[in-house]
Amino acid sequence: MRHFLFDAIRRHIDTVSELRQATLPSGALSFSTASLSNSFQRKSSILEIGHAWPEACSLRAASIMETSPVAELDSPKHRPLPREAQRATWFRGESADKQTSRLLTRSLHALTSSSWWASVVVILAIACVAYADNKVEGVSLGYLYILPLSFSAILLSARVTYALVAVCILFHDLFGPPIHHVQGRVLHNLSAFVGFIFVVVILQRFVAQRNSLNELTRRQRDELLKEVELAAEVQRLFLPDSDPDIAGFEIAGTMRPARVVGGDYYDHIAGSDGSLRLVIADVSGKGVAAALLMSATAAAVQLETNEPRKLCEVAKHLNHELYALQDDGRFVTVLLGELDPYSRRLKYINCGHNPALLLRQCGMDATWLQASCTPVGLSPDLNCALEQTALAPGDIMVWYTDGLSDATDPEGKYFGTRNILEVVRQHFDGSAREICDHLSRAVADFTQRDSLDDDLTVMVIKLKDDPNALPFPRFPD
């Protein structure tokens, strides 16, 4: 049928070429004949490959022949089909191509399937055991069927495995040592059957328990992730949701945990007496335990700042409360500040925290607010000293945690306070939010990775250089 179709198409091409030579110029003849020959070559290769679909391929070839420019010749032997017949023929050919593509896709999927390869390995192993059992005389090698059956019990379905057990029993009977007594033969095959079934059932139970354990682990992991995400949402409630709008000041902050939850905390709280209290804290460690202690620290700080107490009293009460909460040696480094917007003086207590940067308006004079006492919660008693400094319009303060200064590059070098100072000086004229964003990007570029080794928190306070800014009323000392 295929050769007959090829001969018919070739005769058709020869006839059309003769007609073209009599009616068309040579250039048109060469173009049409070449195009038709290329089409014939492409369809011939398709017809050679598509042995399973001869009818669809022949319809497709007829469609190409009838819709080509040559078919427009007014010849009684080669008159084109009506338009409806051409459209129906083309659709039939298109559906055949779609079926071919779908079958090829399924074949590729079956080839890449792990169960398909496992089935091939098991069948080849059973054939090898049967061949060896047939070649060896006087000794039965039927026990070797346990190996491919074990492999099948682990990777293939139960139905396929039990079918392979029946095949192994059949091969065991056919290719094993000949047993002339019927009872001995039945007992021999029955013992093999019991052994094979025992091994298959034990392995299938093991696989079922493993799958159930994996499912239980996955479900518990998903539940734990949901709880951790909920804890992260609760933790974000302790942080400022937006930058405050304070006359004469710009305050911006950000906190990026190394994991889903973190142990850093920062806040700016306006007091009832017109003061502005600033706080940044870092719990030792990271993860869920640090996040829980951070939440307790945030709650204690907010409760203490609502009371009309001095900073030293706030630090002592905070140390007493946090020391009673934990017993595993954890501690919290805290930097507390109280800003007088009227006199522009800052009072602060640094409890073992990283030194904050104070950059004056000129951009050259840098002061570091060093620690004056031990971290909070480390010992039952806390003896701290109150420090204070005067601020001027245009001054910038950068409060941060060790996730910023201790960030390392691929070579193990620290970001350090020098880079912090350099970034702030480069963007000295920017707003507090811009400086905060530039610090975050500088750390990301320095470490050359998206993940963090430690929680990173930055709070930038910039005094506006605006003489018309209305300060807060003075608060008592």
Number of C-alpha atoms within 10 A of each C-alpha: 8 15 8 8 13 15 11 11 16 13 11 14 18 12 13 20 17 11 15 19 13 11 10 12 10 12 8 12 20 15 11 18 18 12 15 18 14 12 15 19 12 12 17 17 10 14 21 11 12 14 11 10 14 15 17 21 24 18 18 23 23 17 21 20 19 19 16 14 13 21 16 12 15 10 11 7 9 15 12 19 14 9 10 9 12 17 14 12 20 19 15 18 22 15 12 18 16 12 14 16 12 12 12 12 12 12 12 11 12 13 12 11 11 12 15 14 13 17 18 11 15 23 17 13 18 22 16 14 24 23 15 17 23 18 13 13 12 10 11 16 19 22 13 17 24 20 16 23 26 20 18 26 25 18 17 19 12 15 10 12 24 18 10 20 22 14 14 26 18 14 20 24 19 13 19 23 19 12 12 8 9 9 9 11 14 13 12 15 18 13 11 21 16 11 13 23 18 12 15 23 15 13 18 21 13 14 15 13 12 12 12 12 12 12 12 12 12 12 12 12 12 12 12 12 13 12 12 17 14 14 18 18 13 13 20 16 11 17 17 16 11 10 14 14 9 15 15 21 21 18 22 23 25 21 21 18 21 17 17 16 26 29 30 36 28 25 20 21 17 17 15 12 12 17 19 20 20 21 22 24 29 32 25 17 17 20 17 17 15 21 24 17 23 26 21 14 26 22 12 17 20 15 12 18 19 12 11 12 11 14 21 17 13 18 24 17 18 20 24 17 16 23 20 11 12 13 11 6 10 19 24 27 24 28 29 23 21 22 22 23 23 15 15 17 15 18 17 24 25 27 25 20 27 24 19 21 21 23 23 18 19 11 18 10 9 16 13 14 21 17 22 18 17 20 26 29 24 19 15 13 14 20 11 19 14 15 15 14 12 11 22 15 16 19 19 29 23 24 24 28 28 18 23 25 18 18 21 19 16 10 7 10 12 17 19 14 17 10 17 18 18 12 16 24 18 12 16 21 13 14 19 27 19 16 27 25 15 17 21 19 12 17 24 16 12 17 21 12 11 8 12 18 14 22 25 26 25 25 25 24 22 27 22 18 14 12 8 8 12 12 16 18 13 14 16 8 5
